[in-house]
Amino acid sequence: MATQRRQPPSETDADADADVDPPELTKGDVFEVLRNQRRRYVLHYLKRDDRPVELGDLAQQVAAWEYETTTEEVTSAQRKRVYTTLQQTHLPKMDEVGILTFDSDHGVIQATDRTHDISVYLEIVPGHEFAWRELYLSLGAISCALAAALWLEIDPFTALSDLTWMGIVAVTFTATAAAHIYYERHMRLGHGDEPPELSYGSDG
């Protein structure tokens, strides 16, 4: 009985395999990838520029951010340490979930649609939260207490008119909301030249 030879995969099949989309990105995937500071720095770098970047250049910049120095002053040991972990651990992990593409043979990293689809605020990163909910809740409680004091005509709150107090409350909430918007915009990865968390310390 003749043995049938197995046909090698055609170019069409190979192209089809290459075009297969990565699995759907879950919130768990995002948190797992971005809980590491070095990976957040990579994402920040890529979100600023759509062009492919060489691993050496990326490692140089990430090392500069990590050691809070300039790219010119990064030592070879610092650069090598970052280069090695990016190459062996972080970039393959991010490539696996489709946040970027990493050509390990040529050492080239490219942003993907998912890179820009992810709106990451450092509020989701442990150690960088700001208690906005608690702040708004406190302001609401103070406003209720103020309203009760005015209704009961308790001094010294009656020294100002109800309209004046309403204006003070309105200005307070408006200023707080404006500060919240400003904070979120400046805590977004990809905003500005440096990662926003540089002003808030590191988590390793």
Buried (B, 14 or more C-beta within 10 A) or exposed (E): EEEEEEEEEEEEEEEEEEEEEBEEBEEEBBEEBBEBBBBBBBBBBBBEEEEEBEBEEBBBBBBBBBBEEEEEEBEEEBBEBBBEBBBEEBBEBBBEBBBBBBEEEEBBBBBBEBBEEBEBBBEEBEEBEBEBEEEBEEBEEEBEEBBEBBEEEEEEBEEEEEEEBBEEBEEEBEEBEEEBEEBBEEBBBBBEEBBBBBEBEBEE
